[in-house]
Amino acid sequence: MTKASTNKTGTTISRRALLKGAAATAGVGTITGFPAIVSAEPVTLRYLGTAVNQSREIAEKVKQDLGIIIEYIPVTTDDVTKRVITQPNSFDIVDTEYFSLKKLVPSGNLLGMDAKRIKLADKITPVFTRGEVGGKKIGDQGTAPKKVFYLEGQTSKKFASQPTQWITLIPTVYNADTLGIRPDLIKRPIESWKELLNPEFKGKASILNIPSIGIMDAAMVVEASGIHKYADKGNMTKAEIDLTMKVMIEAKKAGQFRAFWKDFNESVNLMASGETVIQSMWSPAVTKVRSMGVACTYQPLKEGYRAWAAGFALPKTLKGKKLDASYDFINWFLSGWAGAFLNRQGYYSAVLDTAKANMEAYEWAYWMEGKPAEKDIKAPDGTVLEKAGAMRDGGSYEARMGGVACWNAIMDENEYMVRKWNEFIAA
């Protein structure tokens, strides 16, 4: 999933509809010792990002705990990038994608965050810092966070190849995406990305119409079909873009696709209605279909997952109380309550230990260890997401994140790619 403009409404609905009232479920084990902020002079932080990550519950909880007022500025993914580059004074903290950093860092408008001011910097999952899960390297095609996690200096416009004191983004949410299927309608095992183009599913397949992500899903299909092996699916040559789009156009002309969805709700409706039986999908959308009483599986595939990640950055113009409050907010965000809130939505959080301390043992076992649910799995508002006995698609955190093949990216040939993708959609 990515927080593109096209999905912000849908995903927000899904998260909020399923997960209202999270503030009521503050967990135990939260790290204490945050500086007391004088309530007579509360600091307001202007939080720029897409609506997907702008949670009312998080804003309420941080106001309760620290007295910091969060003022959300919801815009599209593209507009987040534009604002950082053209109006760095218009926000105090930004929630953006790791793949955007190759556009943002050269602007010089972001501040390298001081790892010494991030209390749990050394506890951030090695998925980001070393590109590892459980001591094993994971796929790093595309913009793997480890490639862009550190800057050479606080105001540097260059990424560091080795860990430094200066961090680009502190992770907020991340996940690994795959295909959604209707097992009740397919009635056989699905193990490979190539199944998306299997003529068996003619007129019942769908791929998402967000070019930079859709083409990586298409590349997973092309490679799984044995047609071509990419050096980097996240940074194709023009020849590779042409080849990928040729395969997709042929499939489209043969009637393979029922639709090309842009919006979270579109993807849910296509699957819930049975109009599609196999398609690009996001984890919360699968949960939504299941909550409607319809069988839907987020299918682990042998070639692996396409991953995405977002995080907090600070503008270089930030100073004084606002800078201090931003560090306080980020430290609070990593301290556990927010991590548990995100994990309960099927996302993953940056510091696993503190999130675990804020979750019930059976919740952690279900969401993070891939174990059968000992009790009904509930959203923070009490809505039942999964019945006791259910297991999470993709299994444990280590199994899913350990199976990452590539990461969302913006290619060097992005303009050419978008043009070719639009030709495919119009074909």
N, C-alpha and C positions, 0 to 999 in steps of 0.2 A: 504494500500500500504506500501511497505517497499522499501528502496533504495538498493535492492539487485543487485549483479553484472548483473543479467540477465535483469534488466529493465533499466539500466542506459542509454543505448543508446536510447531506445525507448522513455522514458519519456522526455529525453532531447530534442529529435526531437519534441515531441508534444508541450512541453512548449515553445521552441524557435520558432517553426513554427507558433504557435498561438500568441505568445506574444513578438515578436521581437520589439525592439525600445521602451521598457518601459521607458527608461531614458528620453524620450521626454515628458513624462506625469508626471513630478514632481508635487506633489499636494501642497496644502496649509497647513499651520498649523504645519510645521515641527518645532520641538523643536530646539532652537538655543543655543548658548553659548558653543559650543564645542571648545576645545583648538585649537588655530591656529597651524598648523604644518608647520614648516619652509620648504618652497618648495625647498630650496637649498639642504636640506637633507631629502628627502622623505623616509618614513619607508616602507619597503616591508614586508608584512605578508604572510608567506607560509601557505595556506589554504588547509588542508587535508580533503577529503571527497569523496563521490560518485558524479558523474557528474550531478545527478539530481538537487542538490542544488547549483551548481556552475554557477551562472548567470553572463553572460557578462554585463548585464544591471546594476546589483548591484555593480559589480567591477568598472564600469565607473562612477556610481553616487557617490560612496564613495570617489573615487579619486578626483572628482570634488568638493565635499563638504569638505573633510578633508585632501586631499593630500596623503592619504594612498594608496599604491599600493598593490593590491591583486594578489598573484601568486597562481593560482589553481594547486593542485596536485590531479587529478582525479584517484581514484582506486576503487576496488570493496568493498562491505560492509565488507567482511571477511578480506580484506587487510587493511581496516581502523583499525580494531581491532588488527591485527598483528603489524602494524606500531606503534600504541600507546604502545603496550607491549614491542616490541623489539627495536624500534628506536625513542624514545621520543624526540631526538634532531633534527629529520628530518622535523619538522613542528612547526609553531607558534600558530596555532589555528586549532581545529578539529571540524568537523560537523559530529556527530555520533548519533546513535539511543539510546533511553533510555534503551531498552532491552539489549544493549551491556554493560551497566555499571556494571552488575554483573561479567563480565569478566575483565573490564578495571580498576575498582577502587581497587581491591585487588593487582594489579600490583604496586600500589603506584606511578604511573607515571603521574597522573593527579593532578592538583592543585585545591583545593577547592576555588571557586571564591568568592571574598569578596563582599557580598551583599551591603556593604557600598559604594562600588565603582560602583555599578550598579544603575544609577539614578532612574530607573523606576522599581526596584526590587519589590516594594510593589504593583505595578500595573500589574504584571504578572498574567494572568488569573488563578483563583482558581482551574481550571481543573488540574493544575500542583501542586499547593502548598497544596491544601486541598482535591482534588478529588471531587470537587463540580461544578455544573453549576446552576446558578439562585438560589443558597441557598440549592440545593438538592444534595445528594450524588449520584455519578454515579458508575457503575460497576468497580470493581478493580481487577478482575481475570487477571492473567498474570502479566507483569511488568508495573503496573500502575505507572505513573511518580511520584506520591506523595510518593511512597514507597522508591524511590531512589533519591529524589530531593536534600536532604541535607546530608552533611557529619558531623561527630562529631567534626572534627577540620580541619584546612586548609590542613594538610598533612595526614589526617586520611584515613585508608583503610576500614572504617566502615560507613555504612549509619546511619543517625540519625533518630530516630522515631518521633522527634519533630523538628519544624523549628529552624535552627541555622543561624549563619552569613555566613556559607560556603555552596555554591551551587555547585552541580555537573555539570549540564548543563543548559545553558540559552536557552529556546526553540526557534527554528527557524521555523519549520513547523510541523503541525500535522493534522490529519483528522480521520474520522470514516468510515470504509469500509463495503460494503454490496454486494449483488448480482446485476449484470447487467442483464436486460432482454430485449427481443424484443417484446414490447406490441402488435405490429401489427401482429406478427406471433403467439403469445400465445392467444390473444383475450379473456382473462379473468383475474380477479385480482390475483396477487401473493402476499401472506401475510406472508409466513413462509419460513425459511431456508430449511425445509424438502422437499420443491418442487424440490430442486436440484436433488433428487433421485426419483422423481415421474416418473414411467414408461411411463407416457404420453410424456415425453421428451427424451425417449430412443434414444441414438445416437445423441442427440442435446444439451447435457450438457457438461460443462467443468469446471475443477477446476485447480487452479494454482499450478505448480510444483516447489514450493519453500517450502521445508518440514516444516520449523518452522511456516510458515503462513498457508500453505495448510492444515495442520493437525488441526489448530484451526477452519478453515472454516468447515472442516469435522466434528469436534466436535459440532459446532453450528447445523449442520444437524442432527447428532446422537441424541443430546439432544432434538431438536425440534420434532424429530420423536418419542420421548417418550421411547427410547431404554435404555438410561442411563443418570443420572444426575451427572455431574462432580463437585468435590469439587473446582477444579481450572483447567479450560481448558488450561491455560498457563503453567501448571506444573503437567502433568498426571503421574500416576503410570504406571509401565510396564503393568499391567493387563488392565488399561484403554487404553493404546496405542494399545495393542493387539485387544481389543474389537473394537476400532475405525477403525483400519485397516481391520479387518474382515468384517465389514459392507461395507467398501469402495471396498474391493476386490470382494465381492459378486456382488456389483453393476457394477463393471468394467466387470466381467465375463458375466454379463447379457446384456452387450452392452450399458450401460447407457451413457458412455462418448465418445464424438467425439474426444477430444484432451485433453492434459495436457500442458497448455502454461507456458512458462517461461518469455517471452518477451512481453513488452507493445504492440508492433506492432502486435504480434501474436494475442493477445486478441482483438485488434481492428479489425483485418481482419476476425477473426472467427465470430464476431458479425455482422460486416458490410455485409458480404457475406451471412449471414443467416445459415451458417453451424452449428452454435450454436444459441439457443434462450434463454438460461439461463446459467450463469457462474459466477465464481469469477471474480471481476473486480475492477478497480481503477477509481476514479472519473474523472481524466483527460482523461482516455481512453473512457469513456462514452461521454464526451464532444467532443472528436475527432470523434467518430462515428456519433454523431448528426451533427457535422459540415460538414459531408459528405452527409447530407440530408437523413440519415437513422434514423428511430425511434429507440430510445434506452433510457431506464429508469434505473436510479440508484435507485433500489427499496427499500424503507424503509420496514423493516420486524419486526413483532411483538416481536421477541426474542431479537432484538437490533443489535448493530454494533460491529465489531472488530476494535479497534482503534490502532493507531501508532503515534509515536512522535519522533522528532529529535531535537538536540540542539548543541550549541557551548560549547566546553571545552578547557581548556588551559593546556599545559604540565607543569610539576613542574619545568622544567629547564628554563622557560621563565623569563627574568629579564630586568630591565632597560627600554630603549626606546621601545623595542618590547612589553614588558608587558604593558606599558602605552598605546601604540598604539592599542593593542588588546582590552583593556577596552574601548578606544575611539570608536573603530569599533563596539563593541557589543552595547554600548550606542547609537550609530548612528543607528544600525540595529533596535533597539526597538523604535526609535523616530518617526516612522510613514511611511516614504517613502517605505521602504522595506516591511513593514506590508501590506500596500495597494497593492503593487506589487504582493505579495503572495496571498492575498485575491482574487484578480482578476483572479487568476488561479484556484480558487476553494479550495485552502488550507486555513488553519486558522493560524493566527499570534498570537504572545505571548501577546502583549499589545493592547487591542482592541480600547481603546480611541484614541491613536495616529494614528492608521490605519484609523479609521473613519474620523479623521480630514484631511486625505490625499485622501479621496474618495469623489466623488459626492454623494449627498443624495440618488439619485435613484440607484446608484451602491450598496451602503451600504444596502439599503432596499431589493434589490434583493439577494445579496450574503449572508447577515448576518441576515436579519429579515424574510426571506422566503416570501416576498411580490412579487406580479406580477411586472415584469419589466415595468416601466413607459416609458422607451425608449429602443432602441436596446442596448443590453449588448455587449460591445466591449472589445477586448483585447487591451493592451496598443499600439499596432501598428495599431489599427483601424479595425482589422478583427472582423466581427460580430460573436459573440459566440452564442447569443440567441436573438431572435426577441422580440420586445415589446410585453408584455402580458405573456411571459413565466414565469414559477415559478421554483425555484431551487428544484431539487429532495431532499427529506429529510427535506424540510422546513427550519426553522430558525436554527441558531447556537445553541440555547438552545435546540431545538427539537433533532437535530442530536447528539451533544456531550452529551446531557442529556440522550440519548438512548444507550450509550456505555455499552456493556455487558462484554467485555474483551479487553485486550491489548496484542499486539505482545510481545512475550517472548522467552527466551531460557530456555528449561526445564532442570531440574536436570538430567533427563534421556535422554538428547539430542542425545547422540551417538546411544543409542538403538532405539530412535524414528526415526532417519535418516535411520538406517538400515531397519526398518520395513516399512518406507515410500517408500524406494527404491524397496522393495519386492512388494509393491502395484503397483508401476509404471511398474515393470517388469512382473507382473502377467498376 
